[in-house]
């Protein structure tokens, strides 16, 4: 039986080079209407599609808020001390496919996502998608809001119904061409080396 001592290192190198394109979370460009303005930025998720296919967990976010009442930036992740991401009952509300991420504002399950940021003046700001539950104290049962609590109390709100596209997927990077070329060169080198190797010990013993 022929042995290929070089095969395992080659496979490990190939996996290492291709891993960044395979094992990654999904990122989305976010563009949510808020009155006459918008919430624009990015979110990164755990890559699930939501609903029956798995719970989507938002790992990080970064928003620019442009509105008639509230303007500024908001960002954070689950490990940060100055920001938090709260998701309640969103398994059937927050869903995604290969092109978009959605929020269902009409599911009737009190689901919401709240992005909390501590402002420089110590106030808590929430960017909320969903229902009329704390901390998303909205003026209507379902919608999008930015609320500044313990500060000036300013709230911007837009009512929403149905399943709404809130973002577009950022395509996964393809494996770098240099990595693929390196893998091909490695296998070619190993193949040629095998063909050009000295006469095997068994052949030498017969001589």
LINLIN-V468927 format. One record per run of one state. SS is the DSSP state (A for helix, B for strand, O for the rest). FROM is the first residue (numbers start at 1). TO is the last residue. If there is no record, write none. Layout:
{{SS | FROM | TO} {SS | FROM | TO}}
//
This chain:
{{O | 1 | 4} {A | 5 | 22} {O | 23 | 26} {B | 27 | 34} {O | 35 | 36} {B | 37 | 45} {O | 46 | 50} {A | 51 | 53} {O | 54 | 57} {B | 58 | 66} {O | 67 | 71} {B | 72 | 77} {O | 78 | 82} {B | 83 | 88} {O | 89 | 93} {B | 94 | 96} {O | 97 | 99} {B | 100 | 104} {O | 105 | 111} {B | 112 | 118} {O | 119 | 123} {B | 124 | 131} {O | 132 | 132} {B | 133 | 133} {O | 134 | 135} {B | 136 | 136} {O | 137 | 141} {B | 142 | 149} {O | 150 | 154} {B | 155 | 159} {O | 160 | 162} {B | 163 | 170} {O | 171 | 176} {A | 177 | 195} {O | 196 | 200} {A | 201 | 206} {O | 207 | 207}}
//
